[in-house]
Every structure is written in C-alpha cells, then in structure tokens.
Amino acid sequence: MHMMRFAIGFSFLVICSTGATTPISGWMSTEDGSLKLTPVAPARPHPERTSDETHIRIDTGQRYQRILGLGASFEHATCENLARLEPGARREVIRRIVDPVDGIGMNLMRVCIGTSDFTGQDWYSYNDLPDGETDPALAQFSIDPDRAIILPVLKTALELNPDLLYFASPWSPPGWMKTTGSMLGGKVKPEFYGVYAKYLVKFLEAYAAEGLRMHAITPQNEPGYPNPDYPTTRWTGAQQRDFIREHLGPALDKTGLDTRIWCWDHNWNFLKFPETVLSDPEAAHFVDGTAFHLYEGDVTAMSEFRAAFPDKHIYFTEGSTFRTTGAITIINILRNWARSYNAWVVMLDEERKPNNGPHHASATCIELKSDLTVEYRFDYFMYGQFMKYIPRGAVRVSSGAVEERFAHVAFVTPEQHCVLVVANAERTPRAVTVSGGGETFNAELPGRSVSTWTWPASL
C-alpha cells in the first residue's frame, strides 16, 4: 500500500494592518487533486481592494457554540474493510483517520450498537435468541460479536488519538423485544422498555470495561424510518420521551457512567419529535442535546430548534458530504449551531461494499482497491480542512454572510488562534481579503477549492 504523509503546514510572515509581523498559516485542497492539504501563502494586504474582491470580516466578539468534535463512524463496513488489510497497513489507515499530526485528526466517532445496514455480516444484536424465546434478565447478553473486528479498530484508534471521543447509536434492539419479532422494522413493545434500557446500559458498561467509554448515546438511529428491509425501529416523540424519562435516564443515573443522552438522531424536517421530548421537564432533565441528520429538511432547522431550546445542545451525527459543495454543507451545519459533524461510512471498497442494506452508497472518502491498496479521495482532504484545524473547545465566531457556492466559517481556539475555513464551489477563482482577530491578509482561492487559515488572535 502506498503511504503518504502530508505536511502539517508552515507559517508565513505577512505585514498586518498595524505594521507588525505575525505568522499566518494556510492549507488548501482542490477537487482536481493538485492540492491536498497543501501549505499555501497568503498575500500582503494592499490599501485598495478591487471591486470583484470578497471581504470576509471576522468578529471575534460575536460568539456562538463550542465545538465538541468532528469525525465520522467506525461502523461495521469500515471495520470489515480495515480487517482485510495486514496489521501494519491497517494501523496506518487508522492513523490517517484519527491522528491530528500524521492524519486528519477525527476526534469524535460514531459506533453502532449491534449492526447497521452497512455490513457484510448477518445482522445481529447482543442478545439474539431463537424465535419465541425471551430473556428479560439479559442473561445471554454479550458483546462477543464485536470482538473480531470492531473492538480492535476502536482500541487502536483511541491509542493513536487519546483525545478521541465515541458516541453510540442502535439500529434495533433484539428482535424478541419488538412487535415484529425481528430486528427488521417494527416497534419496541412497551413491556420491554425497562429491559431495553438495561440492554443499552449493559452495552455501555461492557464497552467501558474494554476501555471504550461512550461520551453519549442516542436511543435510536432514525426513529422515523421503520424500514422492514434492514434493522430499524419506529419511535414516536411521545414514546421516546417516556422511554428516556422513565427508563433510560434513571437507568443511566444508577451507573457510574457519565454518558450523555442525545435525542432524535434523525432529519431536519420533523422538529415535532424532539420538541415533544424536550418540552417535558422530566425527560429534558436527562437529555444533553438533540442529534440531526441531513437527508431531509433544511439546515436552518437546527438554528430554529436551538432558539426554542437554548439550554440544550445541537449535534450533527450522520451525513457524508462530497466535493466542494459538501464542504459548503459542513460550513452551513457549523453555522447553524452544531457542536459536531459526523460523516457516515468512512471506507468502502471499489464496489461500494460491504453493504447488506437497501441504500445506495456513494464512493467513500477512503476507498479500498481490489489489490488491497488504499486511495485517499478528495473528500478525505476536504474533511481534513475542517477536522485537522478546528480543535475541541473551539468557539464559532462571526465571519459575515455566505453565498450558495461560496461560504466560510470561523472559530477561536482554546489557544486563542483564529481558524477560518473557506469553500469556493464556483468554477472560477475568487480573490478575498480577510480581516479580523488583529489581522488582515489577501488570498486567491481557486475554483472548487477548500482552504483553511490560522493565526494568533488579538482579542
């Protein structure tokens, strides 16, 4: 497998508006592959801007959400493809995913509780039984099905990036808990709500015993989509409210875990569901925030929901994006109060496999070739333009208005550096002037490019 290490970047001394010299670092990736997180130099500011130049004005005094993390998922398909590699190559790919120096620094990863649709294995839970049998005591619960390929990947990733956080989502409880008697479609029978809460807690405790603490859990992936063709489970807002209030929240409180609960975990187009959960004070007491996906609705729904429940966080937990337009989608997700961004499947092969489910798969940011070499596609570097340079604890600040095909988002890091990510999805270059945080500089942004700029902030 061909290995490539890319530079962390380097700084350029530019003359700032005060006449002092200060380092500004820049990196850029282009869809044509000519630049891949490549260090680039800004220009000295000039006294007169041309009429076609864009001015990005950063106001570090206007502050919004604090970032928890940016990443993707270690679902079964990715882990199955990683398992096909020899150990040294596998470790290097994981490094390229999570290492903040030698990789793109993903620091928040989603884990599946049991299997999702993206797997080549038979679908399983941690308590599968023959038809007609039940196990309310969960005596046969076991995470052993995860030991072969899932746990080794998660442990290696955490070793390579000790700051990595995990959160977990179930696609289905064991079939014997459900109205269908199967992991496919259906609902959880109300008489098993308490047992299912204990099942989720047993998962959290079993993973914690392996050194894999979950920062958060969602009670259900996509509760509004009960597809009978793969593991899914239908919940209404009232049902999830009652489950959290009366079962999952109290069960978590009895453990020594500090795992948070994120409700909903579905699209932007149906806010009534999380509104039902958070409008109940007892249920809301257990909920840290609301998780969203991008497959239906508008990104501004997150800002709308945050305005209605300002004391609860917003998270973005599933939705891969592609090309420079995908970078603009991520920018808009971050500009609408999301504390996180998580892409979905990281690594499929050339045939877009493994995938037992019914959903079409696009090419992933990392692709496994038939000869077991690995290709890092443009989207890998595009993700890196965000994930490598926006650390946990960075606070979003104002950077002015954006356009449909030209957008930007800015942050101040805990180390008091400004970070600006700019995406130009137009075919033509864009000249920009950036000012704020005590600096002013110019840059030329090629068509279909994503760039990141950092500099010490003067607040």
Secondary structure as UniProt FT lines:
FT   STRAND          11..15
FT   TURN            17..18
FT   STRAND          21..30
FT   TURN            31..32
FT   STRAND          38..39
FT   TURN            51..52
FT   STRAND          54..57
FT   STRAND          59..66
FT   STRAND          69..71
FT   HELIX           76..83
FT   HELIX           87..98
FT   TURN            100..102
FT   STRAND          108..113
FT   TURN            131..132
FT   TURN            136..137
FT   TURN            139..140
FT   HELIX           144..146
FT   TURN            147..149
FT   HELIX           150..160
FT   TURN            162..163
FT   STRAND          165..170
FT   HELIX           175..177
FT   TURN            179..180
FT   STRAND          187..188
FT   HELIX           190..192
FT   HELIX           193..209
FT   TURN            210..211
FT   STRAND          214..217
FT   TURN            223..224
FT   TURN            228..229
FT   HELIX           237..243
FT   HELIX           244..248
FT   HELIX           249..253
FT   STRAND          260..267
FT   TURN            268..269
FT   HELIX           272..278
FT   HELIX           281..284
FT   TURN            285..286
FT   STRAND          287..293
FT   TURN            299..300
FT   HELIX           301..308
FT   TURN            310..311
FT   STRAND          313..318
FT   HELIX           323..334
FT   TURN            335..337
FT   STRAND          340..342
FT   STRAND          347..349
FT   TURN            350..351
FT   STRAND          366..368
FT   TURN            370..371
FT   STRAND          374..376
FT   HELIX           378..387
FT   TURN            388..389
FT   TURN            392..393
FT   STRAND          395..398
FT   STRAND          406..412
FT   TURN            414..415
FT   STRAND          417..424
FT   STRAND          430..436
FT   TURN            437..438
FT   STRAND          439..445
FT   TURN            447..448
FT   STRAND          449..456
//
